[in-house]
């Protein structure tokens, strides 16, 4: 991440997400339905559903909406059947991109994703072409000025894989994806609240882009994220301001 501020990138990303807040409920509902269908409607025995419900609460979704969509997914109410599918591809300067979708029509979704890639300087790859460059893990980011020693002590004791302090002072905690909740709870119990906390696909390495290429790449990412069936977009580009 040389030459790039981890904290600035996180704030930039959060700002863009806030601008697209209208789509958050749609994505959360789909995540709740798939999680409930695959693992059942009990939050105590379904960590993925519990995480999805936490996202719903953070997005101020009414509890009745949450319950109704869990009921749809578990067969108590009639609802749409969504499938998970991941597309892999390359963006500007060969940067790797993963697009996670939930769809009730794979033919429509793949056509929209392929069109977005081809129209904005990228191209789709075969299954497995870029996913090896990412790690499925839990990630938490703490603001500059947070006690590095305290974060490290609590996180590692709770089972975190690594604690990284970036040049700008931001502290990043990485966990096994299965241990994310335990580490997050331990940190919050110690009075350490992360600015960002999620289970994600984290790039092992980054591709440095020029300011001009960064603008092109951001446009491609925006188009992919705005597709109706997109849940998450992950990439390994280090975008310049």
C-alpha positions as CSV (number, residue, x, y, z in Angstrom):
1,X,0.0,0.0,0.0
2,X,3.0,2.3,-0.4
3,X,2.0,5.8,-1.3
4,X,-1.6,5.1,-0.3
5,X,-3.4,5.9,2.9
6,X,-5.3,2.9,4.3
7,X,-7.5,5.2,6.4
8,X,-8.2,7.6,3.5
9,X,-9.2,4.6,1.3
10,X,-11.5,3.3,4.0
11,X,-13.2,6.7,4.4
12,X,-13.5,7.1,0.7
13,X,-15.1,3.7,0.4
14,X,-17.6,4.4,3.3
15,X,-18.5,7.7,1.7
16,X,-19.3,6.0,-1.6
17,X,-21.4,3.3,0.2
18,X,-23.3,6.1,2.0
19,X,-24.1,7.6,-1.4
20,X,-25.7,4.3,-2.5
21,X,-27.6,3.8,0.8
22,X,-30.8,3.2,-1.2
23,X,-29.5,-0.2,-2.4
24,X,-28.4,-1.4,1.0
25,X,-31.7,-2.8,2.1
26,X,-32.1,-4.8,-1.1
27,X,-28.6,-6.4,-0.7
28,X,-29.2,-7.1,3.0
29,X,-32.6,-8.8,2.3
30,X,-31.0,-11.1,-0.2
31,X,-28.2,-12.0,2.1
32,X,-30.7,-12.7,4.9
33,X,-32.8,-14.9,2.6
34,X,-29.8,-16.9,1.3
35,X,-28.2,-17.3,4.7
36,X,-31.6,-18.5,6.2
37,X,-32.2,-20.9,3.4
38,X,-28.8,-22.5,3.6
39,X,-28.4,-22.5,7.4
40,X,-31.9,-22.2,8.9
41,X,-33.6,-19.3,10.6
42,X,-32.0,-19.6,14.1
43,X,-29.5,-16.8,14.7
44,X,-27.8,-18.8,17.5
45,X,-26.8,-21.7,15.2
46,X,-26.4,-19.7,11.9
47,X,-23.5,-17.2,12.1
48,X,-23.9,-16.1,8.6
49,X,-27.5,-15.2,9.2
50,X,-26.6,-13.4,12.5
51,X,-24.0,-11.3,10.6
52,X,-26.7,-10.4,7.9
53,X,-29.2,-9.4,10.6
54,X,-26.5,-7.2,12.2
55,X,-26.1,-5.5,8.8
56,X,-29.8,-5.0,8.7
57,X,-29.9,-3.4,12.1
58,X,-27.0,-1.1,11.1
59,X,-29.0,-0.1,8.0
60,X,-32.0,0.7,10.3
61,X,-34.2,-2.0,8.8
62,X,-37.3,-2.7,10.8
63,X,-37.4,-6.0,12.7
64,X,-40.6,-7.0,11.0
65,X,-38.9,-6.8,7.6
66,X,-36.0,-9.0,8.9
67,X,-38.4,-11.7,10.3
68,X,-40.6,-11.7,7.1
69,X,-37.6,-12.4,4.9
70,X,-36.3,-15.1,7.2
71,X,-39.7,-16.7,7.1
72,X,-39.7,-16.5,3.3
73,X,-36.4,-18.2,3.0
74,X,-37.2,-21.0,5.4
75,X,-40.5,-21.8,3.7
76,X,-42.9,-20.2,6.1
77,X,-43.9,-17.6,3.5
78,X,-43.8,-17.7,-0.3
79,X,-40.8,-15.8,-1.7
80,X,-38.3,-15.5,-4.5
81,X,-35.5,-18.1,-4.7
82,X,-32.0,-16.4,-5.0
83,X,-28.8,-18.2,-5.9
84,X,-25.3,-17.1,-5.1
85,X,-22.8,-16.8,-8.0
86,X,-19.4,-15.2,-8.3
87,X,-17.9,-13.7,-11.4
88,X,-14.2,-13.1,-11.9
89,X,-12.5,-10.7,-14.2
90,X,-9.8,-8.1,-14.9
91,X,-10.1,-4.3,-14.8
92,X,-7.8,-1.5,-15.8
93,X,-4.1,-2.4,-15.9
94,X,-5.0,-6.1,-15.2
95,X,-6.3,-5.4,-11.7
96,X,-8.2,-8.4,-10.4
97,X,-12.0,-8.1,-9.6
98,X,-14.5,-10.4,-7.9
99,X,-18.2,-9.7,-8.3
100,X,-20.5,-11.6,-5.9
101,X,-24.1,-11.7,-7.0
102,X,-27.4,-13.1,-5.8
103,X,-29.9,-13.7,-8.6
104,X,-33.1,-15.3,-9.6
105,X,-32.0,-15.3,-13.2
106,X,-28.4,-16.3,-14.0
107,X,-28.7,-15.6,-17.7
108,X,-29.7,-12.0,-17.1
109,X,-27.0,-11.5,-14.4
110,X,-24.0,-12.8,-16.4
111,X,-25.0,-10.7,-19.4
112,X,-25.1,-7.6,-17.3
113,X,-21.8,-8.3,-15.6
114,X,-20.1,-9.1,-18.9
115,X,-21.4,-6.0,-20.5
116,X,-20.2,-3.8,-17.6
117,X,-16.7,-5.3,-17.9
118,X,-16.4,-4.9,-21.7
119,X,-17.9,-1.4,-21.8
120,X,-15.5,0.0,-19.2
121,X,-12.1,-1.3,-20.0
122,X,-12.1,-4.8,-18.4
123,X,-13.0,-8.3,-19.3
124,X,-14.4,-11.4,-17.6
125,X,-12.2,-14.3,-16.8
126,X,-12.8,-18.0,-16.3
127,X,-13.8,-19.4,-12.9
128,X,-10.7,-19.5,-10.7
129,X,-8.7,-17.0,-12.8
130,X,-8.3,-14.4,-10.1
131,X,-9.9,-15.7,-6.9
132,X,-6.6,-17.2,-5.8
133,X,-5.3,-13.7,-5.3
134,X,-7.8,-13.1,-2.5
135,X,-8.2,-14.5,1.0
136,X,-11.6,-15.1,2.6
137,X,-11.2,-13.6,6.1
138,X,-12.6,-11.3,8.7
139,X,-11.3,-7.7,8.6
140,X,-11.5,-4.9,11.1
141,X,-10.0,-1.4,10.7
142,X,-9.3,1.0,13.7
143,X,-8.8,4.7,13.3
144,X,-5.3,6.2,13.6
145,X,-4.6,7.0,17.2
146,X,-6.1,3.7,18.6
147,X,-3.8,1.9,21.0
148,X,-1.8,-0.6,18.9
149,X,-0.6,-2.5,21.9
150,X,-4.2,-2.9,23.3
151,X,-5.6,-3.9,19.9
152,X,-2.9,-6.5,19.4
153,X,-3.2,-8.0,22.9
154,X,-6.9,-8.4,22.7
155,X,-7.2,-9.5,19.1
156,X,-4.4,-12.1,19.2
157,X,-5.7,-13.5,22.5
158,X,-9.2,-13.8,20.9
159,X,-7.8,-15.7,17.9
160,X,-6.9,-13.1,15.3
161,X,-4.4,-14.1,12.6
162,X,-2.6,-10.8,12.3
163,X,-2.6,-7.2,13.4
164,X,-1.1,-4.7,10.9
165,X,-0.3,-1.1,11.6
166,X,-0.2,1.0,8.4
167,X,1.9,4.0,7.7
168,X,-1.0,6.4,8.3
169,X,-1.6,4.9,11.8
170,X,-4.7,2.9,10.8
171,X,-4.7,-0.6,12.5
172,X,-6.0,-3.6,10.6
173,X,-7.0,-6.8,12.3
174,X,-7.3,-10.0,10.2
175,X,-9.2,-13.1,11.5
176,X,-10.2,-16.5,10.2
177,X,-13.7,-15.9,8.6
178,X,-15.1,-18.4,11.1
179,X,-13.6,-16.6,14.0
180,X,-14.6,-13.1,13.0
181,X,-17.5,-12.7,15.5
182,X,-15.5,-13.9,18.5
183,X,-12.6,-11.5,17.8
184,X,-15.0,-8.6,17.2
185,X,-16.9,-9.2,20.4
186,X,-13.7,-9.4,22.4
187,X,-12.4,-6.1,21.0
188,X,-15.7,-4.3,21.6
189,X,-15.8,-5.7,25.1
190,X,-12.4,-4.1,25.7
191,X,-13.8,-0.8,24.5
192,X,-12.2,-1.0,21.0
193,X,-14.9,-0.3,18.4
194,X,-13.7,-0.7,14.8
195,X,-14.7,1.8,12.1
196,X,-15.0,-1.1,9.6
197,X,-15.8,-4.7,10.5
198,X,-16.7,-7.3,7.9
199,X,-16.1,-10.7,6.5
200,X,-14.5,-10.0,3.1
201,X,-12.3,-11.2,0.3
202,X,-9.0,-9.4,1.0
203,X,-6.4,-9.1,-1.8
204,X,-3.0,-10.6,-1.1
205,X,-1.3,-7.9,-3.1
206,X,-2.3,-4.7,-4.8
207,X,-1.8,-3.2,-8.3
208,X,-0.7,0.4,-8.3
209,X,-2.7,2.6,-10.7
210,X,-2.0,6.1,-12.1
211,X,-4.6,8.8,-11.3
212,X,-6.0,8.5,-14.8
213,X,-6.3,4.7,-14.7
214,X,-7.8,5.0,-11.2
215,X,-10.6,7.1,-12.5
216,X,-11.3,4.5,-15.2
217,X,-11.2,1.7,-12.7
218,X,-13.5,3.5,-10.3
219,X,-16.0,4.0,-13.1
220,X,-15.9,0.2,-13.8
221,X,-16.3,-0.6,-10.1
222,X,-19.2,1.8,-9.8
223,X,-21.0,0.3,-12.7
224,X,-20.5,-3.3,-11.4
225,X,-21.7,-2.2,-7.9
226,X,-24.8,-0.6,-9.3
227,X,-26.0,-3.7,-11.0
228,X,-29.3,-4.9,-9.4
229,X,-27.9,-8.4,-8.6
230,X,-24.6,-7.3,-7.2
231,X,-23.9,-7.9,-3.5
232,X,-20.2,-7.1,-3.2
233,X,-17.3,-6.2,-5.4
234,X,-13.7,-6.9,-4.4
235,X,-10.6,-5.8,-6.2
236,X,-6.8,-5.5,-5.7
237,X,-6.3,-2.0,-7.2
238,X,-4.6,0.7,-5.2
239,X,-6.6,3.7,-6.4
240,X,-5.0,7.1,-6.5
241,X,-6.9,10.2,-5.6
